[in-house]
Structures are given as C-alpha cells and as structure tokens.
Amino acid sequence: MLALKKAAVFLVLLSGTLLLTACPSQTNIAKINSDPDRYRGKEVGIAGRVTDSYGVMGTGAYEIDDGTGKIWVATKRGVPSRGSRVGAKGYIHSGFSFAGRNFGTVLEETDRRSR
C-alpha cells in the first residue's frame, strides 16, 4: 500500500514537472524589443491590450501593448478586435537593426487566449 502511494505521488510530480516545462515564460514586450536576438527561436508568452489589427481571409496581424511597449503578432487565425485583452504565445522573429533600434520584431502566434 505504501509503495502504491509513493508511485502515485511520483507520477503526479513527474506530470506536473513536464507540464510546467512545456509552458513558455511570460515576459514583457520591452525586454523582447530591447534584445530580440535573445528570444529568437524561443517560445515566449505576452499579454496586453490590442491597439491595432488587420486581417484578410482568416490571417493577419495585431499589435499588443502591455504597458512596457508594443509588438506586432502575426496570426493564421482571425485577428482580435481593437481594445480586447489577449494573451499570446509564439516565436520571436526580427527584421533588422539600425542605429541601436530593432525594426520588424514580430511574434509568430502559436496560441492565444482572450479575456
């Protein structure tokens, strides 16, 4: 009986660990914009208010402002409406840098939650 309880506790701890390691860490947009190379190829999570959005035939882009900065999110799903609060996760891609500023930093969305 004791061995069964230990095995059950071990399985619960193992599954919890696996679930938590699969979740991307949430970061603020200012950190991403200040050093997009650090986040390139890594899945990150962001949350904020949609300030702008454009969509055509189920694809598009929307801009999120989390209070520290803004970033465009490219999506293959419909875009959320302006003013809505969303959480998005995905992979960072950056365009180019000039005079210490990054231009074209985008989050390629893999999942989204709306409030």
Secondary structure by P-SEA (a helix, b strand, c coil): caaaaaaaaaaaaaaaaaaaaabbbbbcaaaaaacccccccbbbbbbbbbcccccccccbbbbbbcccbbbbbbbccccccccccbbbbbbbbbccccccccccccccccccccc
